[in-house]
Amino acid sequence: MPNVRNLRVYTLSSGTRSYVMQVDGAWLDLSAHLASRSLPIDLGTLVESYFFARDNLERSLGQGSWPEAQPVFGEFGLDLPVPRERVGKILALGKNFQEHAAEFREKVPEEPMFFNKLPETLVPSGASVRVQPWYDGRVDHESELCVVIGRSGSCIPAAQALEYVAGYTVANDLTARSLQGKDRELKYPWFRGKNMDGFCPLGPCFVPRDFLDTRDLKVQCRVNGELRQDASTKDLVVGIPQAIEWLSKHLTLRPFDLVLMGTPAGVGPLGDGDEVECSISGIGKLTTRILRPNE
């Protein structure tokens, strides 16, 4: 199957971790393929061995027949697109779209501004996120492109930064906005407002770096079908190479660290039962249900 245009890797929640690939519309069973060759069924190993490099993967696809997979996952839901146990850091850019900064009457920072989320906040596409019952303030959606780091590196030049990227997925940087506002007034970090349980939905799939051009991807969010956010990655203030260069000056990036590239204008409050759909063209739709039964 040479000259692959579109490739997505889905992790199934089936008791044991298993993978299927969508390759130009065809569904292939990646786990069965690896097992038949006595290879580890592990995304981390595949990334670190450059299995998803275009030349390597197209060569593998062209060698013999691959077992097919069902396009409908049946009783299996989706798991996180990256192995949770491998995620060391989640680093997120703030105010990286001009219009998003403007909607809060703020300017884009002179230097890239990052904050962190904990790996414990990760939940897969299709999950329900229950907001802490004691918190009755505003919770916002934030649709974002997530960059998955594939190699360790420090002080990485922007010109070489994409060599350190494994691939991409979609994130929803859920934010306790009222709590964040209080902490900003006190000049506290944003940590509390960004790290409630389940506040980093991630998915629905992993797209290897060689199979996605990130220069002009549509970033959107719909709540109960209503379009709230709609922008393009071409509008990012700090691009992926520059973000990796800046971050790696201050700390070493390691495989499966996640970099959230910022959210566009249109963030808004979420209520009990809201269905949130964050989508990025070329990747897919990340869905989350918000539970606030005490409202």
Stockholm file with secondary structure:
# STOCKHOLM 1.0

chainA/1-295         MPNVRNLRVYTLSSGTRSYVMQVDGAWLDLSAHLASRSLPIDLGTLVESYFFARDNLERSLGQGSWPEAQPVFGEFGLDLPVPRERVGKILALGKNFQEHAAEFREKVPEEPMFFNKLPETLVPSGASVRVQPWYDGRVDHESELCVVIGRSGSCIPAAQALEYVAGYTVANDLTARSLQGKDRELKYPWFRGKNMDGFCPLGPCFVPRDFLDTRDLKVQCRVNGELRQDASTKDLVVGIPQAIEWLSKHLTLRPFDLVLMGTPAGVGPLGDGDEVECSISGIGKLTTRILRPNE
#=GR chainA/1-295 SS CCSCCCEEEEEEESSSCEEEEEETTEEEEHHHHHHHTTCCCCHHHHHHTTTTSHHHHHHHHTSSCCCBCCSSCTTCEECCSSCGGGCCCEEEESSCBHHHHHHTTCCCCSSCCEEEECGGGEEETTEEEECCTTCCSCEECCEEEEEEECSCBSSCCGGGGGGGEEEEEEEECCEEHHHHHHHHHTTCCSHHHHCSTTCEEEEEEEEEGGGCCGGGCEEEEEETTEEEEEEEGGGBSSCHHHHHHHHHHHSCBCTTCEEECCCCSCCCBCCTTCEEEEEETTTEEEEEEEECTTC
#=GC SS_cons         CCSCCCEEEEEEESSSCEEEEEETTEEEEHHHHHHHTTCCCCHHHHHHTTTTSHHHHHHHHTSSCCCBCCSSCTTCEECCSSCGGGCCCEEEESSCBHHHHHHTTCCCCSSCCEEEECGGGEEETTEEEECCTTCCSCEECCEEEEEEECSCBSSCCGGGGGGGEEEEEEEECCEEHHHHHHHHHTTCCSHHHHCSTTCEEEEEEEEEGGGCCGGGCEEEEEETTEEEEEEEGGGBSSCHHHHHHHHHHHSCBCTTCEEECCCCSCCCBCCTTCEEEEEETTTEEEEEEEECTTC
//
